[in-house]
Amino acid sequence: MSYLMTIDAGTGSARAVIFDEFGNQIGVGQEEWEHYSEVGVENSMNFDYRANWGLICRCIKKSILEAKIDADEIKAVTASSMREGIVLYDKFDNEIWAVANVDARAYKEVKELKERFPHIEEQFYMESGQTFALGAIPRLLWLKNNEPQTYEKVAKISMISDWVLARLSGVIATEPSNAGTTGIFNLQNRQWATHQAKEVGLKDDIFPPVYEPSTIIGEITQRASIESGLKEGTAVVMGGGDVQLGSAGLGVIHEGEIAVLGGSFWQQVVNIPSSTLPPEDMSIRVNPHVIKGLSQAEGITFFSGLVMRWFRDAFCDIEKIEAKKRGVDVYSILEEKAKEVPVGSHGIMPIFSDAMKYGKWYHASPSFINLSIDADICNRASMFRSLEENACIVSSINLENISKFSGVNSDTITFASGASKGALWSQILADVTGKRVKIPVVKEATSLGGAMLCGVATGIYKDIQEASSNIVKWDREYEPDMQNHKRYNKIKDKWQEIYKTQLELVDRGLTNSMWKAPGV
């Protein structure tokens, strides 16, 4: 039996996950990490590559120990990571600067770019599918403006997943799905758009080779073997961004397929041809997929999972006690109660994440609208259901906006991550969107997607399609109630009007935005 490993450098933790060649998870090592702000640098989020490499090595060793295998039984290793995070290297390939995904220190540079180069963001967006908000160009300009000595040393740039592979193999390279999130990238030819850097006064010779996911780029070096416990000479395989690799792990690999990933943030992703131009209104993000020939149109719903966690911890102590007594998850108790609440949650309208407006990305002040002082209809159960409904409504709007510009639509959604555990939430998603909802068995979709790439790279599978058909399995399905769908369409229209008015309060300085993109 051969084994395959994915190292996933996520926002909140790193993990090393080992699968057998049939996609069964047999070992995992995981540790939480933190990304600290830089002293005196507002909105910064550094990536500590020194400490984090040691943490990753511990995860690798733990996963091998849990799997009860020898390191030489691992046939190939790949990596995934949070997107947008970048690592910079000097001419000796040593790391000199790195930031995590939502580092927003370059808000002044975003504004200056828009002022100095009118319409350049729109121009770059039509090529890359990305705006400046979390892109690499403003961050590189920040470094040039604020730490010029460090900037002058920069010889290469990579993503965090690429950095993991560089540490393992000594080879600095990248691939489209994660490199595309820098914004310095061409969606159609899946290569760097180095002219963008040159146009704004940045170095244009720091961009490493681009390989397609599943390409073997090297092997575990002697040094990496000593540090990590992996066998020297083991194949190192090009990986991908976490969402795109997670989509592969869910079997979302063909044109037109849809996934909704219900985690801390919700992502709605739709597979579209690489030749599809992004929408002119810049409302939706477009990223290269890990599948050659495909991009992914992506809507993002902010904080849906985190809002639910806040609601649980702030208001649901009684349900926590009940859940502990019954030995079940507290969300199961809340769903049981919310199931008795009618469609529309007695008119309660949560105001948290807006539908995605990538070109001018900000949110209203978090709040609930239409609360009542009647405790029989305005209570934890109805507010909880309203939050579930709201996440699905925003997802539906994002999917509709993607369909408008791409012409791509499907009657089925693959629903995954933590929110998909909820039977009520899954049914609400089906009812709101009017689409069948399928729940996969796999829980480690990103890591499984990496294992698929390793399987393709080493000849276990012919291609990602064959890997998917052999590995991806389904747990359950939900059919939409079309009468509820009609009701939700009316609620969705009303919610959009209310949200528009709530944004006006932010614009007038009367309330505080939940989140604003840098430069807005």
Secondary structure, DSSP 8 states (H G I E B T S, - for coil): --EEEEEEE-SSEEEEEEEETTS-EEEEEEEE------TT-TT--B--HHHHHHHHHHHHHHHHHHHT--GGGEEEEEEEE-SS-EEEE-TTS-EEEEE-TT--TTHHHHHHHHHHSTTHHHHHHHHHS--STT-HHHHHHHHHHH-HHHHHH--EEEEHHHHHHHHHHS---B-HHHHGGGS-EETTTTEE-HHHHHHTT--SS----B--TT-EEEE--HHHHHHH---TT-EEE--EEHHHHHHHHTT--STT-EEEEESSSEEEEEEEETT----TT--SEEEE-SSTTEEEEEEEETTHHHHHHHHHHHH-HHHHHHHHHHTS-HHHHHHHHHTTS-TTGGG-EEES-----TTS-B----EEES--S-TTTSSHHHHHHHHHHHHHHHHHHHHHHHHHHH----SEEEEESGGGG-HHHHHHHHHHHTSEEEEES-S-HHHHHHHHHHHHHTTSSSSHHHHHHHH--EEEEE---HHHHHHHHHHHHHHHHHHHHHHHHHHTTSS--S-B-TT-
